[in-house]
């Protein structure tokens, strides 16, 4: 948060605010003018440049503290909002990357993750102390099924994409049930 006077030697407060708003790193930094200038035009100019508040000197300490607290609370709310939006977008991108858009079934990119999750859940078979190594009979069994639809492209070419989409959705529904 920046508290700045308008009247300063060299670069005035308006110039400082303008420069801050043009820099991506500081453009959302809360900015409060605390100045002796009390003309409506001065206040308007500061607000149009992007000031968050404009306090006239002399002001009471609690007035300044309240303005600061309000700006910081607003900044926290904005940061929380952007964090939420970012997380939702990240989750949506992850969903788009790992699930088929049409059937909502996991795609090939998700297969290794799911395979390793299942593998970690499986406990190794118990062996007796006098056995050297477990036999193939007591190794965990993980079934994997690969299904292909013969001449699927021909269905799309002959009957159209709506029919081929319907077929894929129907097969997916039956697999899920």
Order of alpha helices (4+ residues) and beta strands (2+ residues): beta-alpha-beta-alpha-beta-alpha-alpha-alpha-alpha
